[in-house]
Amino acid sequence: MADWKELLEPKTKEVLKELIERAAYHRHAYSQADDVKIAQLWAAIAEISKDLKEIKEVLGKVEQPFKVIVEIGEAEKKKTIEKIIEEIIRPSDQASQEAVKKLVDTLMKF
Protein backbone atom coordinates (compact mmCIF):
# COMPACT_ATOMS: atom_id res chain seq x y z
CA MET A 1 0.00 0.00 0.00
CA ALA A 2 1.28 3.49 -0.91
CA ASP A 3 2.19 6.03 1.75
CA TRP A 4 -0.84 8.32 2.02
CA LYS A 5 1.40 11.37 1.80
CA GLU A 6 2.50 10.30 -1.67
CA LEU A 7 -1.13 10.56 -2.82
CA LEU A 8 -1.31 14.27 -1.97
CA GLU A 9 -1.00 16.86 -4.70
CA PRO A 10 2.61 18.10 -5.00
CA LYS A 11 2.19 21.53 -3.37
CA THR A 12 0.32 20.06 -0.42
CA LYS A 13 2.92 17.33 -0.08
CA GLU A 14 5.67 19.98 0.08
CA VAL A 15 3.78 22.05 2.68
CA LEU A 16 3.20 18.95 4.80
CA LYS A 17 6.87 17.97 4.56
CA GLU A 18 7.91 21.42 5.74
CA LEU A 19 5.43 21.35 8.62
CA ILE A 20 6.61 17.90 9.75
CA GLU A 21 10.20 19.18 9.69
CA ARG A 22 9.25 22.25 11.73
CA ALA A 23 7.33 20.13 14.25
CA ALA A 24 10.36 17.82 14.51
CA TYR A 25 12.18 20.71 16.16
CA HIS A 26 10.02 19.90 19.20
CA ARG A 27 10.78 16.16 19.08
CA HIS A 28 12.49 16.34 22.47
CA ALA A 29 9.18 17.47 24.00
CA TYR A 30 6.59 15.39 22.17
CA SER A 31 8.64 12.20 22.39
CA GLN A 32 8.04 12.33 26.16
CA ALA A 33 4.24 12.39 25.76
CA ASP A 34 1.94 9.48 26.50
CA ASP A 35 0.59 9.72 22.95
CA VAL A 36 3.51 10.84 20.77
CA LYS A 37 1.44 11.15 17.58
CA ILE A 38 -1.09 13.49 19.19
CA ALA A 39 1.67 15.52 20.81
CA GLN A 40 3.41 15.81 17.43
CA LEU A 41 0.16 17.13 15.93
CA TRP A 42 -0.07 19.72 18.69
CA ALA A 43 3.52 20.76 17.98
CA ALA A 44 2.60 21.21 14.30
CA ILE A 45 -0.50 23.21 15.27
CA ALA A 46 1.68 25.41 17.49
CA GLU A 47 4.00 26.08 14.53
CA ILE A 48 1.04 27.04 12.34
CA SER A 49 -0.32 29.23 15.15
CA LYS A 50 3.02 31.07 15.40
CA ASP A 51 2.90 31.73 11.65
CA LEU A 52 -0.66 33.04 11.91
CA LYS A 53 0.27 35.33 14.79
CA GLU A 54 3.21 36.76 12.81
CA ILE A 55 0.98 37.32 9.78
CA LYS A 56 -1.60 39.12 11.92
CA GLU A 57 1.11 41.35 13.38
CA VAL A 58 2.41 42.27 9.92
CA LEU A 59 -1.11 42.89 8.62
CA GLY A 60 -1.81 45.10 11.62
CA LYS A 61 1.20 47.24 10.73
CA VAL A 62 0.18 47.44 7.07
CA GLU A 63 -3.51 48.03 7.75
CA GLN A 64 -3.22 51.56 9.17
CA PRO A 65 -1.32 53.06 6.20
CA PHE A 66 -3.86 51.52 3.83
CA LYS A 67 -6.72 53.01 5.83
CA VAL A 68 -5.07 56.43 5.51
CA ILE A 69 -4.59 55.92 1.77
CA VAL A 70 -8.26 54.99 1.39
CA GLU A 71 -9.32 58.02 3.43
CA ILE A 72 -7.19 60.32 1.28
CA GLY A 73 -8.60 58.69 -1.85
CA GLU A 74 -12.16 59.14 -0.59
CA ALA A 75 -11.52 62.80 0.23
CA GLU A 76 -10.06 63.42 -3.22
CA LYS A 77 -12.96 61.56 -4.84
CA LYS A 78 -15.44 63.73 -2.93
CA LYS A 79 -13.63 66.92 -3.99
CA THR A 80 -13.68 65.80 -7.62
CA ILE A 81 -17.38 64.91 -7.52
CA GLU A 82 -18.19 68.26 -5.86
CA LYS A 83 -16.23 70.11 -8.53
CA ILE A 84 -17.96 68.28 -11.39
CA ILE A 85 -21.46 68.71 -9.89
CA GLU A 86 -20.84 72.40 -9.16
CA GLU A 87 -19.68 72.92 -12.75
CA ILE A 88 -22.83 71.26 -14.06
CA ILE A 89 -25.36 72.79 -11.66
CA ARG A 90 -23.59 76.06 -10.77
CA PRO A 91 -25.44 76.61 -7.48
CA SER A 92 -26.26 80.25 -6.95
CA ASP A 93 -28.17 80.22 -3.69
CA GLN A 94 -28.09 78.40 -0.36
CA ALA A 95 -30.78 75.90 -1.39
CA SER A 96 -28.86 74.93 -4.53
CA GLN A 97 -25.66 74.56 -2.53
CA GLU A 98 -27.45 72.27 -0.05
CA ALA A 99 -28.85 70.23 -2.94
CA VAL A 100 -25.34 69.84 -4.38
CA LYS A 101 -24.04 68.74 -0.97
CA LYS A 102 -26.80 66.13 -0.64
CA LEU A 103 -26.18 64.91 -4.19
CA VAL A 104 -22.44 64.58 -3.53
CA ASP A 105 -23.11 62.71 -0.27
CA THR A 106 -25.44 60.36 -2.11
CA LEU A 107 -22.91 59.76 -4.89
CA MET A 108 -20.18 59.06 -2.33
CA LYS A 109 -22.17 56.06 -1.14
CA PHE A 110 -21.61 54.37 -4.50
Secondary structure, DSSP 8 states (H G I E B T S, - for coil): ---GGGGS-HHHHHHHHHHHHHHHTTHHHHTTSSSHHHHHHHHHHHHHHHHHHHHHHHHHHHHHHHHHHHHHHHHHHHHHHHHHHHHHH---SHHHHHHHHHHHHHHHT-
